[in-house]
Amino acid sequence: MASSLFISDLHLSEERPAANEAFFAFVEEKASAASALYILGDLFEYW
């Protein structure tokens, strides 16, 4: 069955390595099995 995943406003940055690792684990474990991954809002924290 096809599934779509939505994520938003992750604000990944070097200052938050735990958030980065959690996102990478999510991609490897869950998103790789989905038919689509929609990234909304800010993926990276950058100013």
Rosetta blueprint (number, residue, H / E / L):
1 M L
2 A L
3 S L
4 S E
5 L E
6 F E
7 I E
8 S E
9 D L
10 L L
11 H L
12 L E
13 S L
14 E L
15 E L
16 R L
17 P H
18 A H
19 A H
20 N H
21 E H
22 A H
23 F H
24 F H
25 A H
26 F H
27 V H
28 E H
29 E H
30 K L
31 A H
32 S H
33 A H
34 A L
35 S L
36 A E
37 L E
38 Y E
39 I E
40 L E
41 G L
42 D L
43 L L
44 F E
45 E L
46 Y L
47 W L
